[in-house]
Amino acid sequence: MKNLVFYTLKKNLPSLIFVFVLNILISLTLIIIDFNISGFIDRMLVISDFSEIKKDLMNLSLIMSFSIVILIVHYYVSEMLTTKIMGDINKSVLSRVQTLPLLFFNNKDTSFITQSINIDSFELSSFYVSKIMKFFTNIITIVVVLIIIYRVDVIIFLSLCAIIPLYLLIYMLLRKTIHNRQSVLKNSQSNYFSSMFKQLLNIRTTKINSWMSDLNKSLHEDFESLYTSYSKFTKINVLYDNLSDIISKVLLIGYIIFGGIQLFYDNLSVGNFVLCLILLQLFTSKLNLILGYFKEYQNMLVSFNRCDAYYCIEAEPNGVQTLDTISSIAVSDLSFAYNEKQELFNNYNGLFTKGNIYCVMGENGSGKSTLINLLLGLYKDYDGCILLDNCDIRDLDMYKIRKKYIAVVEQEPNLFGKTVKDNLIFGLETQVLEEKIIEYAQFLKIHDFIEHLESGYDTFVSEDTLSGGQKQKIALVRSLIKEPAVLILDEPTSALDEESTIKLFQLLKTNKTNRITIVITHDEAFAKIADQLVLI
């Protein structure tokens, strides 16, 4: 995770430097304006002709105009840079999560994961672009303010220097509590947003079963948890902020008393009194901001640690060897168990060769889908050997091999929020002729339906747009136009009508010569076209 942050900041270094320079210019401009105002007040007390102060007014107007322009530019550049870095971190962390073993996602709430990544990416980008830049800028501002005040009055200078350790003490005393409560709050936020997402997930099923009140009850429970954690965080946050405000107010009252005495005895001019008053307020406001940045640092650490947790989990192993095709899959002495009580395979042996259709059958929970996951290289923690064309699957780059040579039609196919055509060609490395897409679509009796959609193949579809059978047909077409060396079908007829099932049988028999076809099914009709039954 540290390497990711370093790389992202390095990639955007010119923009970060530009934002930092703008921050310094903004702070220096404010100090120059304050300095000019104090001089202007002193001159106003001794000059009677208004024409003599026109130059001062012009200078102030120019400086203020310049500061406004810098503020606008700074706001735009920093906002765009924050968004860009957030996107970089978001994509990188998500890519890392995608490399984690499939078993990692068992019993994991993926909406919670995506919400937390999104929140944490924003917190990290905001901290590096805005908070840390302003932190150093405010330190520079405080140093400049102290130098100016030192030249005006040493006692005020020493008083301000003595205040700084008090601010640091507040942070040291409360930082652990802030960190812990911020961590709980962020997890509660992610849980709540995840619960909100589920309110509309599978909305049809929710309406059919009238689960709205049940889901709302769950959402209310998550909100109560969020509210409680937010209440606890707010208490420590209010204490943290108010302690610094109390110090600022005491310092301001002390200065007004001391400065008023100095002013009364003519040891301090009116201009310098006003200058010190303005600079004192600037000093305390910057110290309060720095104290706030310390709090934001704890917030950033929570986000960093949550993202870093994904980098601490070992990525799934993936080899480097590639293949030109897949002609055989050999399984020898395969043993696999999810845990000590759930052993699915014990010294299993099997052979799958090109030109044959294999029908995998068995009771629910017997391990049919698990066998497919093992053959696909999705599970690596097993004993025994799985060979693709005599190459151990552990040595192969299964990402490339699955993308190029293997097609899988799941029992409940997933559609992406894209057009029908985009869904059909999604993930394909080579361009597919439209005639080929239409040919398979016509054969599986889905072409006419697509043509009658509002924009035909260019119609936008989603999970709820199509029926189960229509989604299954689109998934079948998508797999067939890929012309895979290995075709795996999981309950491919579960949502198909009888005519479509017969068409699928014909298609599998006609095109079996150049591929290994593996079908997981409870449909005994597949036995008629299978070259071998595999009983699990």
N, C-alpha and C positions, 0 to 999 in steps of 0.2 A: 504493500500500500504506500509506503514511503517513496518507493521508486516511481509509482504512478504520480504522486503529488509533485515530486521533483521534475519528472518529465513534462507534466502538464504546465507547470510554472515556467520551465525553461522554454517550452514551445511558444509561450505567450509573453516572454520576457520583455520585448520591445514595448508592447502595449502596457504592461505592468509598470515599466519605468515611466512611460508617458503619464499614466494616472498618478504616479507618485509625485512627479514634477508638478502636475496640476494641483495636487493637494498642498504642496509647499507654497506654490504661488498664491493659493487662496488664503492660507494662514498668514503669509507675509503681507498680503494686500490688506487684510484686516488690521494688522498691527500698524501698517503705514497710515491707514485711515484714522486709527485711534491717535497716533502720534500727531498727525496734522490737525485733528480736531482740538487737541490740547493747546497746540501752538496758536491756532486760530482764536481760541478763547482768550488767551493772554493778550494777543494783539487787539482783540475787540475792546479790551478794557482801557487801552491807551490810545487807540486811533479814533478820531472823530469823523474823518472823511470816508464815506462808504466806498468811494472809488478806489481807495488804497487796498481794499480787501477783495477786489474783484479777482485778482490773480489767485488768491487762496481758494476762493469758491470754484474757480475754473479747474484748479488742480484736484480739488476734492471730487468734483463732478467727473473728471476724466478717470481718476482712480476707481471710483465707485462703478462707473460704466465698464471699466476693464474687469473688475471683480465679478460683475454680473455675467459678462461673456464667458469668463473662465468657469463659473459655476454651471452654466448651461452646458458647455463642452464637457466638463467633468462628469456631469450627471449622465449624459448620453453615452460617453465612452465607457464609464464604469459599469453602467447597466448592461450594455452589449457585451462587455468582457466577462461580466459575472455569468451571463446566460451562456456564453460560449464555453467557459471553463466548466460550468455545471453540466453541460451536455457532454463534454469530454470525460469528466469523472463518471457521470451516469452510465455512459456507454461502456467504459472500461470495467467498472464494477459489475455491471450486468453480464458482460462477456466473461468475466471471471466466474460468476455464479453458474453460467452455462457449462463451464468445464468441470463442475463438481460432479461426483459420482451420482448416478440416478437414485441410488438408495438414500442419498442425503435428503431428497425431496419427500421421502415417505413421512407422512404425518406433519408435513410443513405447510403452512399457509402461504401460498405463493403471492397472494394479494398483499399480505403483510410485508413480504420481502420486497416487492416492487415499491410499495409505499415508503418503506424505510430507506431504500436506496434513493428514491426521488427526494425525500426530505433531507437526507444527509448530504447528498450531492449539492443541493442548494446551500446548506449551511457551510460546507467546506469552501465552495466558490465565493460565497459572500464574505467569509472570513479572510480569505487570501487576497481578494481584490479590494474590499472596502475596509474591513476592520484592521487588518495588519498594516495597511498603508496609512490609515488615519492614526494608528497607534504611534508609528514613528514620526509622522508629521506633527502630532500633538506634542511629542517629546521635544522636537526641534522648536516648536512654538513656545513651550514652557521655558526652554533655555534662553531664547531670545527675550522673553518677557522678564526673566530674572536679571538678565544683563542690563536691560533698560532701567528696571527698578533699582538695581544696585547703584546706578549712576545718579538716581534721584534721591534715594534714602537707604542707607545701609541697614538701619534697624528694621524697616519693612522687608528688606531683602532677607535678612536672617530669620525673621518670623515666618516667611513663606517657606524657606528651606526646612524649618523645624516641623512644618505641617506634613511634608511629604511622607515621612516614616509612618504617620498615623494612617494614611491611606493604604500603605503596604500592609500594615498590621491588620486592618479590616479584611483585606483579601486573604491573608494567610490563615486567619481564624475561621473563615467561612467557606473557603474554596472546596473542601471535601464534601460538605453538605450540599453546596450548589451543584457539584458534579453528580452526586448520587441522585438528587431529586430531579435534575435535568435528564438523567438517564431513564428514570422511571417515567417521566413525563413523555419523552420521545417514544418509548415503547407503547404507552397508553394511546398516544396520538396515532401511531401506526395501526394498532388494534382497532381503534374506532373507525379510521378511514377504510380499513379492510372490511369491517362490518357494514359500513355504508355501501361499499362496492357490492357486497353479497345481497343487498336489498334488491338490486335489479338483475343480478345474475340468475339465469334460468327463470326469468319472469313468468314464462308460460306455466312452468311447473308450480311456481308459487301461487299463481292465480287459480289453477286447477284445484289445488289442495287447500286454498284459502289460508295460506301460511303467513299472510301479511302481519297479523297481530303477533304471531310467534317470532317472526324476524324482528319486528319492532321492539319486542320485549328484549331480545338479545342485543339490539342496538342500544336500548336504554341502559342495560347493564354495563355495556362498554363505555357509554357516555358517563355513567356514574363513576366508573373507574378513572376515566380521563379527568372528570371534574375534581375528584379527590386528589389526584396527583398534581393537577394544576393549582389547586388550593394550597397544597403543601409547598410547591415551588414558589408561588406568589408570596407566601409569608416570608420565606428566606430572601426573596428578591426585594421585597419592600424594606426589610431590615437592612439589607446590603446597601440599597440606594439611599435610604433615609439617613443612615449613619454618615455617609459622605456629605449629604445635604446639610446636616447639622453642623459638621465641621466648617463647611463653606459659609453658613450663616454666621457662626460665631466669629470666623475670621473677618467677615465683612463688617460686622458690628464693631469689632476691635479696631479695624482700620478707620472707620468713620470717627470713632472717639479719638484715636491717636492722631489721625490726619487733621481732624478739626482743631485739636490743640496746637499742632504745628502751624496750621493756617492762621489761627488766632494770633500767634506770636510771630507771624511773618517769616517763619522758618521754611514755609512751603508756599509756592505761588498757587493761585487758583487753577491755572492751566495744569501744573504738575499734580495738584490734588485730584483734578478730574482725570488726568492721564493715569495716575496710580489706581484710581477707583475703577476705571475701565479695564486696565491691565489686570487688576486683582480679580475682577469678575471673569476675565478671559482665562486667567491662571486657574481659578477654581473650577470653571466649566471644563477646561481641558483635563484637569486632574480627575474630575468626575467621569469624563469620557474614558480616560485611561483605566480607571477603576472598572468602568463598564466593559472595556475591552478584556480585562482580566476575567470577568464573568463570561464574556463571549468566548474566551479561550477555553474555558471548561465546557461550554456548549459545543465548541468545535471538537474537543477531545472525545466527547460522547459520540459524535457523528463519525469521527475518524475511527474510533475503536469498533463501532458497529460495522463499518465497511471493512476494516482490517480483519475482522473475524472471518470473513469469506476467504481472505488470502491465507489465513492460518490453517484452513482445511486443505488437505492435500488434494490436488486436482486428480481426476481420473486418469490413469496411465493410458498413453496412446503411443503406439510404435511409429516407426518411420518408413517401413517397407511398403511398397505399393504392388499392385497386381495389374496385369493386362486384361484379365477377365476372371470369372469364377466358374470353374467347371465342377467342383466337388466341395462338399463340406463333410468333414469326417470328425466324429465325436468319439473319444475313447476314454473309458474309466472316469466319466464325469460325475463329480459329487458336488452338491450345492445345497446350502441351507440358509434361510434367513436368520435363524437363531437355533438354539439347541433343541427346541421343541418343534421346529418346523423344517424338517429335512425333506426336500422334494426329490432329489436325485442321489442315488448311491451306486457308483460304478456303472453309469448308463453308457451304452455304446450305440452308435447309429451312423449311417452313411446316406448322404443326399447327393445325387449326381445329376448332371445336366441331361435334359431330355425326359425327365420323369416328373410326375405329379405325386406329391406326398400328402396324404390326408392324416392330420394329427388329431386324434380323438381321445377323449377321457372325461372323467367327472369334473364338475366345477371344483377348482382349487387343487387339481391334480398336478399342475405345473406346466400346462400347455403354453401359456403366455410367458412364463419364466424361461422355458426352453428357448423360445424365440428371442427373448432379451439376451440370453447367453449367446446364441448364434450370431446376433447382431453386434456383440461386443459391448453391450450396455452394462453387463455385470462382469467384473474381472476377479472378484474374490471367490474363486472356485478351485477345486482340485481336479486333476485330470488334464485332458488336452482337447482343444478345438482347432482343427486345421482347415484353412481355406486354400485349396490347391497345394496341399502339403506344407503350407506356411502357418506357423503358430499365430493365432489371432492376437496374441499379446505383443507380437513383434510388428504387426501391421498398423498402418495409419488408417484406422477404421472410420475416421471422419471423412476422409477422401473416398474410401471404398464404398461406404454407405451412400454418399452423395452421388457417386458415379455409376455404381453397379447394382444397387439394391433398392427395391421399391416395396413399401409396406402400405397396405390398406387396413386401417384399424376398424374395429367394430363400430366405433362412433367417430367417424372422420371429423377432423377440424377444418373449418373454412376460415379464411382470413377476410378482413373487411376490405375486399378488393372486388374487381369485376370478375365475372365468370371466367373470362379468358385468362386473367391474371392468376386466378386460382388453379386453372388447368396447367399452366406452364410454370408455376411457382417453383423455384429451386433448380430448374433445369439449366445445365451448363451450355447446352447447344440450342440453336434456334430450331423451332419446330414449325413445319409447314402447316398452314391453316387447314389445308385439305386433309392432313393426317388427323388433326383434332376432330374435324367434322366426321371423318370416317368412323372413328371409334365411338363418337357421340351418337351417330346414327345407329350403329350396331347395337348399342346398349339402350336404345330408345330414349335418349335424353335430349337429342338435337332439336326435335320439334318443340319441346317445352322451352328450351333456351331461346329459340327463334321468336317465340311468342311473348317473351319478356319485353319490357319497355324499350330497351336498347340492345336486345339480343345478347351476344357474347360480351358486349361492353356494359351490361347492366351490373350495377353495384349490388353485391349480395353479402349477407352476414349469416351467423349461426341460425337465426330465427327466421330467415327468409325462405328457406327450403325445407322440404320434408326429409325424414330420415332416409328414405329410398333415393331421393334426388341427390342428397349429399353423398350417399354411398356410390352412386353412379359417377358423380364428378370425381370422387377419389379414385375410382377404378380407371376412368379415362386418364387421369393425371399419371397414374402408375404405368399404364400400358404404353402411353406415348413416350415414356422415358426409355422403353425397350431395355429393361433391366436384365442383368444376368441372373439375378435372384429375385423372384416375386413371392412375397409373403402376404397372405390374405387371412385376416382374423374375422371369422363369422361373416363372410362376404355376402351371404344371402339373407341375413337376419332382417333386412328392411326391404328386400326385393320381392316383386310379384313373381308369379310362376313363369310368365313369358320372359322376363328379364333374367331369371335364374337359368332358364334353358339357353338363352343367348350367351350368358357368362360361361356355361359349361362348354359350349361350342368354341368360344374364343380361347379358353384355356387349352383345350385339346388341340386346336389348330396351331397355336403359337408355343407349344411346349418344347419343341425341338431344341431351341437355342437357349433354354434357361432352366434353372431349378425352380420348380413351383411348389411352395409349401402352403397348405391350407389348414387353418385351425377351424374346426367346425363340429357342431353337434348334428348337422344335417347328414343323415345316412345316405342321401342321394349322391353325395360326393364320392362314395365308395365305387360307384359305377364308372367314374372317369379316372380314379386314382390308380397309379401304377403300384403304389404300396401304402398300406395302412400302418400308421405309427400310433400304437396305443400307449398312453401315458397313465 
